[in-house]
Amino acid sequence: MALSAEVTWLITTLLVSVRLGVVLVATPILSTLGLPRRVRLLVVLALAATLTAGMGTDVSWAQRDPAALVLAVVNEVLLGSVLAFAVLAAFAAVQFAGRIMDIQLGFGVAGMIDPATRNHAPLLGTILNLAALLTFFLVGGHRLILRGLAFSFERVAPGAGLGSVPAAAVIEQFGTVFLYGLVLASPVMTVVLLVDMAMAMMARTLPQLNVFIVGLPLKILVGLTVLAISVGLIAPALESLFAGLFTNWQGILAR
């Protein structure tokens, strides 16, 4: 009887860790911190064991049918991917805004190494992504993530999976990326557009002026100044972005 209880606990912990692992490891929450893979794996297993201790889920069916256990793992991967996509979309909106500003200010011709992925990334996109991650932890997003995951296990038991993939909720995240990306980048884009119009008028009135040499440093100076001034407006937008993330989770899990 004790052995059967231990096997049941191990199976439940396995299913819980699969969903947690997909959400936490596949998103910037742990990967941006630069934690080794073993540490991330141990964090996921520790959280899974903690959540399993408060569950009364019956997974005795998995001991009788190994094929059902494999299907349950696949369901956990699918559900974890749907939840992780919402988190990725939130941070993708910030990177999208950074990419737009990089192109407008002329930083698109250069790149820098992202310390998390060690790949080429846009300059302002990387800075804004790190600022978004800092804001995420400052507003208690990590605690809300854990609460949201615990809520997901209440709504969908380990191994149960979603009855159907909520395609509308997933597609809605694409709109979130573009909407919040434009909101974050709109102050800089508006001012840079005005600078371009002013430089175009100067090029007509002063043909001897090389607008390409003068315009690029001017756009960088004005764009970075506006970005520094609008920092106070970025934080509320990020808070609203992360709040919408958990609203999206509730819409997915309510199906």
Kinemage of the C-alpha trace (Angstrom):
@kinemage 1
@onewidth
@group {chain A} dominant
@subgroup {mainchain}
@vectorlist {calphas} color= white
{ca met a 1} P 0.000 0.000 0.000
{ca ala a 2} L 2.844 2.395 0.854
{ca leu a 3} L 4.594 1.558 -2.422
{ca ser a 4} L 1.407 2.239 -4.360
{ca ala a 5} L 1.061 5.629 -2.648
{ca glu a 6} L 4.645 6.524 -3.514
{ca val a 7} L 4.132 5.566 -7.163
{ca thr a 8} L 0.978 7.678 -7.294
{ca trp a 9} L 2.865 10.645 -5.807
{ca leu a 10} L 5.706 10.219 -8.325
{ca ile a 11} L 3.309 10.085 -11.279
{ca thr a 12} L 1.451 13.183 -10.072
{ca thr a 13} L 4.736 15.027 -9.531
{ca leu a 14} L 5.842 14.030 -13.033
{ca leu a 15} L 2.684 15.407 -14.647
{ca val a 16} L 2.836 18.607 -12.580
{ca ser a 17} L 6.523 19.133 -13.372
{ca val a 18} L 5.882 18.782 -17.116
{ca arg a 19} L 3.361 21.640 -17.104
{ca leu a 20} L 5.533 23.761 -14.820
{ca gly a 21} L 8.658 23.031 -16.835
{ca val a 22} L 7.149 24.123 -20.130
{ca val a 23} L 5.863 27.399 -18.620
{ca leu a 24} L 8.934 28.320 -16.576
{ca val a 25} L 11.791 26.994 -18.706
{ca ala a 26} L 10.435 27.964 -22.128
{ca thr a 27} L 9.748 31.565 -21.066
{ca pro a 28} L 12.173 34.384 -20.109
{ca ile a 29} L 11.247 34.071 -16.423
{ca leu a 30} L 14.093 31.658 -15.623
{ca ser a 31} L 16.130 31.676 -18.834
{ca thr a 32} L 16.932 35.405 -18.687
{ca leu a 33} L 18.361 34.999 -15.198
{ca gly a 34} L 21.158 32.878 -16.632
{ca leu a 35} L 20.531 29.942 -14.307
{ca pro a 36} L 22.164 26.641 -15.307
{ca arg a 37} L 19.845 23.982 -16.688
{ca arg a 38} L 20.325 21.751 -13.676
{ca val a 39} L 19.311 24.561 -11.327
{ca arg a 40} L 16.219 25.306 -13.438
{ca leu a 41} L 15.324 21.608 -13.424
{ca leu a 42} L 15.690 21.436 -9.645
{ca val a 43} L 13.534 24.555 -9.222
{ca val a 44} L 10.793 23.015 -11.371
{ca leu a 45} L 10.930 19.692 -9.501
{ca ala a 46} L 10.856 21.445 -6.113
{ca leu a 47} L 7.822 23.527 -7.106
{ca ala a 48} L 6.116 20.451 -8.558
{ca ala a 49} L 6.686 18.481 -5.352
{ca thr a 50} L 5.329 21.393 -3.296
{ca leu a 51} L 2.176 21.715 -5.396
{ca thr a 52} L 1.649 17.951 -5.463
{ca ala a 53} L 1.619 17.836 -1.653
{ca gly a 54} L -1.622 19.834 -1.603
{ca met a 55} L -3.391 17.861 -4.336
{ca gly a 56} L -5.754 14.954 -3.981
{ca thr a 57} L -5.646 13.935 -7.631
{ca asp a 58} L -6.314 10.282 -8.379
{ca val a 59} L -3.857 9.012 -11.003
{ca ser a 60} L -4.210 5.304 -10.284
{ca trp a 61} L -5.308 4.889 -13.903
{ca ala a 62} L -1.734 5.653 -14.999
{ca gln a 63} L -0.416 2.568 -13.216
{ca arg a 64} L -2.855 0.339 -15.059
{ca asp a 65} L -2.455 1.886 -18.515
{ca pro a 66} L 1.035 3.138 -19.516
{ca ala a 67} L -0.342 4.412 -22.843
{ca ala a 68} L -2.729 6.680 -20.939
{ca leu a 69} L 0.245 8.048 -18.981
{ca val a 70} L 2.050 8.926 -22.214
{ca leu a 71} L -1.089 10.661 -23.505
{ca ala a 72} L -1.371 12.545 -20.202
{ca val a 73} L 2.214 13.803 -20.558
{ca val a 74} L 1.427 14.992 -24.089
{ca asn a 75} L -1.656 16.809 -22.770
{ca glu a 76} L 0.471 18.508 -20.110
{ca val a 77} L 2.991 19.620 -22.733
{ca leu a 78} L 0.163 21.028 -24.881
{ca leu a 79} L -1.468 22.886 -22.001
{ca gly a 80} L 1.887 24.177 -20.748
{ca ser a 81} L 2.720 25.417 -24.254
{ca val a 82} L -0.570 27.325 -24.496
{ca leu a 83} L 0.064 28.980 -21.120
{ca ala a 84} L 3.711 29.681 -21.957
{ca phe a 85} L 2.727 31.312 -25.241
{ca ala a 86} L 0.843 34.004 -23.330
{ca val a 87} L 3.993 34.782 -21.317
{ca leu a 88} L 6.148 34.800 -24.442
{ca ala a 89} L 3.675 37.138 -26.181
{ca ala a 90} L 3.914 39.610 -23.288
{ca phe a 91} L 7.700 39.834 -23.564
{ca ala a 92} L 7.544 39.711 -27.374
{ca ala a 93} L 5.505 42.927 -27.301
{ca val a 94} L 8.408 44.657 -25.541
{ca gln a 95} L 10.945 43.288 -28.023
{ca phe a 96} L 8.688 44.345 -30.898
{ca ala a 97} L 8.624 47.903 -29.540
{ca gly a 98} L 12.392 47.867 -29.212
{ca arg a 99} L 12.787 46.624 -32.771
{ca ile a 100} L 10.579 49.424 -34.119
{ca met a 101} L 12.548 52.077 -32.240
{ca asp a 102} L 15.858 50.563 -33.351
{ca ile a 103} L 14.800 50.836 -36.988
{ca gln a 104} L 13.523 54.405 -36.584
{ca leu a 105} L 16.644 55.600 -34.751
{ca gly a 106} L 19.115 53.815 -37.002
{ca phe a 107} L 20.246 51.202 -34.485
{ca gly a 108} L 18.873 48.462 -36.727
{ca val a 109} L 22.148 48.348 -38.651
{ca ala a 110} L 23.940 47.263 -35.505
{ca gly a 111} L 23.275 44.528 -32.983
{ca met a 112} L 24.433 43.346 -29.647
{ca ile a 113} L 24.693 39.980 -27.931
{ca asp a 114} L 21.708 39.078 -25.764
{ca pro a 115} L 23.214 37.878 -22.437
{ca ala a 116} L 20.386 35.334 -22.031
{ca thr a 117} L 20.305 33.683 -25.458
{ca arg a 118} L 23.815 34.728 -26.613
{ca asn a 119} L 22.350 35.680 -29.985
{ca his a 120} L 22.263 38.941 -31.878
{ca ala a 121} L 19.440 41.106 -30.587
{ca pro a 122} L 18.290 44.696 -31.148
{ca leu a 123} L 19.890 47.275 -28.882
{ca leu a 124} L 16.781 48.921 -27.448
{ca gly a 125} L 14.887 45.615 -27.650
{ca thr a 126} L 17.377 43.997 -25.287
{ca ile a 127} L 17.319 46.964 -22.895
{ca leu a 128} L 13.514 47.075 -22.843
{ca asn a 129} L 13.318 43.305 -22.400
{ca leu a 130} L 15.539 43.473 -19.321
{ca ala a 131} L 13.483 46.413 -18.023
{ca ala a 132} L 10.294 44.396 -18.587
{ca leu a 133} L 11.737 41.438 -16.695
{ca leu a 134} L 12.719 43.722 -13.811
{ca thr a 135} L 9.233 45.256 -13.790
{ca phe a 136} L 7.726 41.770 -13.864
{ca phe a 137} L 9.472 40.837 -10.622
{ca leu a 138} L 8.893 44.246 -9.012
{ca val a 139} L 5.121 44.058 -9.499
{ca gly a 140} L 5.076 40.516 -8.095
{ca gly a 141} L 4.570 38.769 -11.409
{ca his a 142} L 6.495 35.703 -10.228
{ca arg a 143} L 3.998 35.230 -7.396
{ca leu a 144} L 1.095 35.686 -9.777
{ca ile a 145} L 2.635 33.104 -12.108
{ca leu a 146} L 2.705 30.566 -9.277
{ca arg a 147} L -0.874 31.424 -8.302
{ca gly a 148} L -1.934 31.108 -11.921
{ca leu a 149} L -0.274 27.719 -12.213
{ca ala a 150} L -1.944 26.549 -9.011
{ca phe a 151} L -5.255 27.807 -10.434
{ca ser a 152} L -4.591 25.859 -13.637
{ca phe a 153} L -4.269 22.630 -11.636
{ca glu a 154} L -7.556 23.414 -9.907
{ca arg a 155} L -9.319 23.956 -13.219
{ca val a 156} L -7.559 21.214 -15.188
{ca ala a 157} L -6.313 18.244 -13.171
{ca pro a 158} L -2.835 16.873 -13.912
{ca gly a 159} L -3.034 14.657 -16.977
{ca ala a 160} L -6.529 15.775 -17.965
{ca gly a 161} L -5.546 18.332 -20.590
{ca leu a 162} L -7.802 20.783 -22.392
{ca gly a 163} L -10.865 19.498 -24.188
{ca ser a 164} L -9.952 21.666 -27.188
{ca val a 165} L -7.199 24.128 -27.983
{ca pro a 166} L -8.598 27.669 -27.501
{ca ala a 167} L -7.513 28.990 -30.879
{ca ala a 168} L -9.272 32.346 -30.397
{ca ala a 169} L -7.412 33.031 -27.136
{ca val a 170} L -4.089 32.120 -28.745
{ca ile a 171} L -4.725 34.305 -31.798
{ca glu a 172} L -5.676 37.171 -29.487
{ca gln a 173} L -2.130 37.173 -28.160
{ca phe a 174} L -0.818 38.171 -31.583
{ca gly a 175} L -2.935 41.307 -31.381
{ca thr a 176} L -1.551 41.944 -27.895
{ca val a 177} L 1.993 41.874 -29.241
{ca phe a 178} L 1.306 44.523 -31.894
{ca leu a 179} L -0.984 46.661 -29.730
{ca tyr a 180} L 1.310 47.000 -26.721
{ca gly a 181} L 4.372 47.150 -28.956
{ca leu a 182} L 2.970 50.219 -30.702
{ca val a 183} L 1.876 51.738 -27.372
{ca leu a 184} L 5.385 51.423 -25.942
{ca ala a 185} L 7.063 52.735 -29.079
{ca ser a 186} L 4.538 55.459 -30.003
{ca pro a 187} L 6.205 58.397 -28.148
{ca val a 188} L 9.557 57.812 -29.830
{ca met a 189} L 7.977 57.026 -33.217
{ca thr a 190} L 5.881 60.219 -33.138
{ca val a 191} L 8.783 62.513 -32.270
{ca val a 192} L 11.135 60.856 -34.767
{ca leu a 193} L 8.493 61.280 -37.473
{ca leu a 194} L 8.301 64.997 -36.669
{ca val a 195} L 12.100 65.211 -36.857
{ca asp a 196} L 12.055 63.497 -40.265
{ca met a 197} L 9.452 65.962 -41.515
{ca ala a 198} L 11.507 68.892 -40.229
{ca met a 199} L 14.655 67.537 -41.872
{ca ala a 200} L 12.765 67.048 -45.137
{ca met a 201} L 11.669 70.703 -45.075
{ca met a 202} L 15.224 71.805 -44.305
{ca ala a 203} L 16.507 69.737 -47.222
{ca arg a 204} L 14.203 71.677 -49.565
{ca thr a 205} L 15.130 75.090 -48.183
{ca leu a 206} L 18.845 74.353 -47.615
{ca pro a 207} L 19.959 71.988 -50.393
{ca gln a 208} L 23.595 72.335 -49.372
{ca leu a 209} L 22.812 70.749 -45.993
{ca asn a 210} L 23.586 67.026 -45.865
{ca val a 211} L 20.503 65.757 -44.049
{ca phe a 212} L 21.819 62.210 -43.844
{ca ile a 213} L 24.847 63.258 -41.797
{ca val a 214} L 22.901 65.683 -39.596
{ca gly a 215} L 19.647 63.743 -39.358
{ca leu a 216} L 20.915 60.442 -37.956
{ca pro a 217} L 22.659 61.859 -34.837
{ca leu a 218} L 19.741 64.244 -34.314
{ca lys a 219} L 17.190 61.406 -34.435
{ca ile a 220} L 19.252 59.333 -32.006
{ca leu a 221} L 19.580 62.247 -29.571
{ca val a 222} L 15.904 63.200 -29.736
{ca gly a 223} L 14.695 59.578 -29.670
{ca leu a 224} L 16.742 58.606 -26.619
{ca thr a 225} L 15.701 61.809 -24.849
{ca val a 226} L 12.020 61.101 -25.462
{ca leu a 227} L 12.493 57.493 -24.389
{ca ala a 228} L 14.082 58.655 -21.123
{ca ile a 229} L 11.249 61.123 -20.513
{ca ser a 230} L 8.563 58.501 -21.237
{ca val a 231} L 9.983 55.916 -18.836
{ca gly a 232} L 7.315 56.859 -16.328
{ca leu a 233} L 4.651 55.936 -18.889
{ca ile a 234} L 6.249 52.608 -19.793
{ca ala a 235} L 5.877 51.063 -16.320
{ca pro a 236} L 2.033 51.346 -16.206
{ca ala a 237} L 1.851 49.921 -19.736
{ca leu a 238} L 3.972 46.949 -18.676
{ca glu a 239} L 1.806 46.380 -15.604
{ca ser a 240} L -1.304 46.384 -17.797
{ca leu a 241} L 0.434 44.008 -20.209
{ca phe a 242} L 1.264 41.504 -17.471
{ca ala a 243} L -2.206 41.835 -15.934
{ca gly a 244} L -3.700 40.932 -19.313
{ca leu a 245} L -1.501 37.846 -19.334
{ca phe a 246} L -3.300 36.347 -16.341
{ca thr a 247} L -6.680 37.416 -17.710
{ca asn a 248} L -5.833 35.431 -20.807
{ca trp a 249} L -4.939 32.432 -18.642
{ca gln a 250} L -8.324 32.608 -16.953
{ca gly a 251} L -10.042 32.664 -20.354
{ca ile a 252} L -8.077 29.612 -21.480
{ca leu a 253} L -8.659 27.595 -18.329
{ca ala a 254} L -12.356 28.468 -18.143
{ca arg a 255} L -13.031 26.492 -21.311
